[in-house]
């Protein structure tokens, strides 16, 4: 089985210093087809979430940066809200 899913979001952030920033992002995920999740629960057609958190920026050398971040994401609608969708995420990207 195949399905088509669209995910879009908008991000806003602010640098408090060269080393610390705070970001927030609203994301919308929508099934464009009647994939299994939608057939099983019509409220799964679209989900809206909000994520926010700090990111730290450490210059390593030359053009290389380490940018670890911590974020909290919460769902605004069913079925994820009904299921208690709360995520704490740690990521450590490196830019070079």
C-alpha positions as CSV (number, residue, x, y, z in Angstrom):
1,X,0.0,0.0,0.0
2,X,1.2,3.5,-0.7
3,X,0.0,6.9,0.6
4,X,0.8,10.5,0.0
5,X,1.5,12.8,2.9
6,X,2.2,16.5,3.0
7,X,4.2,18.1,5.8
8,X,4.6,21.9,6.1
9,X,5.7,24.2,8.8
10,X,6.7,27.7,9.8
11,X,9.7,28.5,12.0
12,X,10.6,31.6,14.0
13,X,13.7,32.0,16.0
14,X,15.8,34.5,17.9
15,X,19.5,34.6,18.7
16,X,20.1,35.9,22.3
17,X,23.9,35.7,21.6
18,X,26.2,34.0,19.2
19,X,26.0,30.9,21.3
20,X,22.3,30.6,22.2
21,X,19.1,30.8,20.2
22,X,15.4,29.9,20.8
23,X,13.2,28.6,18.1
24,X,9.5,27.7,17.7
25,X,7.8,25.8,14.8
26,X,4.2,25.0,13.9
27,X,3.9,21.9,11.7
28,X,1.0,20.6,9.8
29,X,0.9,17.0,8.5
30,X,-1.9,16.0,6.2
31,X,-2.6,12.7,4.4
32,X,-3.6,13.5,0.8
33,X,-4.8,9.9,0.2
34,X,-6.9,7.5,2.2
35,X,-3.9,5.7,3.7
36,X,-4.4,3.1,6.4
37,X,-4.2,5.6,9.3
38,X,-7.0,7.7,7.8
39,X,-9.2,4.6,7.1
40,X,-8.7,3.4,10.7
41,X,-9.4,6.9,12.2
42,X,-10.7,9.8,10.1
43,X,-9.3,12.3,12.7
44,X,-5.8,11.2,11.6
45,X,-6.3,13.0,8.2
46,X,-4.4,16.1,9.6
47,X,-2.2,16.7,12.7
48,X,-1.0,20.1,14.0
49,X,2.0,20.3,16.4
50,X,4.0,23.0,18.0
51,X,7.7,22.5,18.9
52,X,9.9,24.9,20.7
53,X,13.3,25.0,22.5
54,X,16.8,26.3,22.8
55,X,19.8,25.6,20.6
56,X,23.4,26.2,21.4
57,X,26.1,27.1,18.9
58,X,29.7,26.1,19.3
59,X,32.3,27.0,16.6
60,X,34.7,24.1,16.3
61,X,37.2,25.3,13.7
62,X,37.1,27.0,10.3
63,X,33.5,26.8,9.1
64,X,32.5,23.8,11.4
65,X,29.9,24.4,14.0
66,X,28.3,22.0,16.6
67,X,24.6,23.0,17.2
68,X,23.0,20.9,19.9
69,X,19.4,21.6,20.7
70,X,16.6,20.5,23.0
71,X,12.9,20.8,22.0
72,X,9.5,20.0,23.4
73,X,6.7,19.2,20.9
74,X,3.0,19.0,21.7
75,X,0.0,18.0,19.5
76,X,-3.1,20.2,19.1
77,X,-5.6,17.8,17.6
78,X,-6.7,14.2,17.6
79,X,-5.6,11.5,17.3
80,X,-2.2,12.6,18.7
81,X,-3.6,14.8,21.4
82,X,-5.9,12.1,22.5
83,X,-3.0,9.7,22.8
84,X,-0.9,12.2,24.8
85,X,1.5,13.1,22.1
86,X,4.4,14.9,23.9
87,X,7.9,14.7,22.7
88,X,11.2,15.8,24.2
89,X,13.9,15.7,21.6
90,X,17.7,16.1,21.8
91,X,19.6,16.6,18.5
92,X,23.2,17.4,17.8
93,X,23.7,18.5,14.2
94,X,27.1,19.5,12.9
95,X,27.5,22.1,10.1
96,X,30.6,22.1,8.0
